[in-house]
Amino acid sequence: MIVGGSDTALHILDPRSGELVREPRWAAVVADSATEAEVLSTALIVAGEPGLGWLMGAEQGALLRQAGTIHRVGRFELVEPA
């Protein structure tokens, strides 16, 4: 199991517009390979919350923080700090 994550750091382009993704987002994905985790987490940065639908019912899990809200799909469990 590999966990990969991406942060918006003004280096990710939205291929639909050719513009930088400027909305602060953070994504992490659990996948079978580092490559798959990196690709899916970067895609979630671009797509935002609608991109979580890609992982519904899949073996992977994903977290996306957008506009102060954390969205969870699949194998991630949120643990509150002690």
Secondary structure, 3 states (H helix, E strand, C coil): CEEEEEECCCCCECCCCCCECCCCEEEEEEECCHHHHHHHHHHHHHHCHHHHHHHCCCCCEEEEEECCEEEEECCCCCCCCC
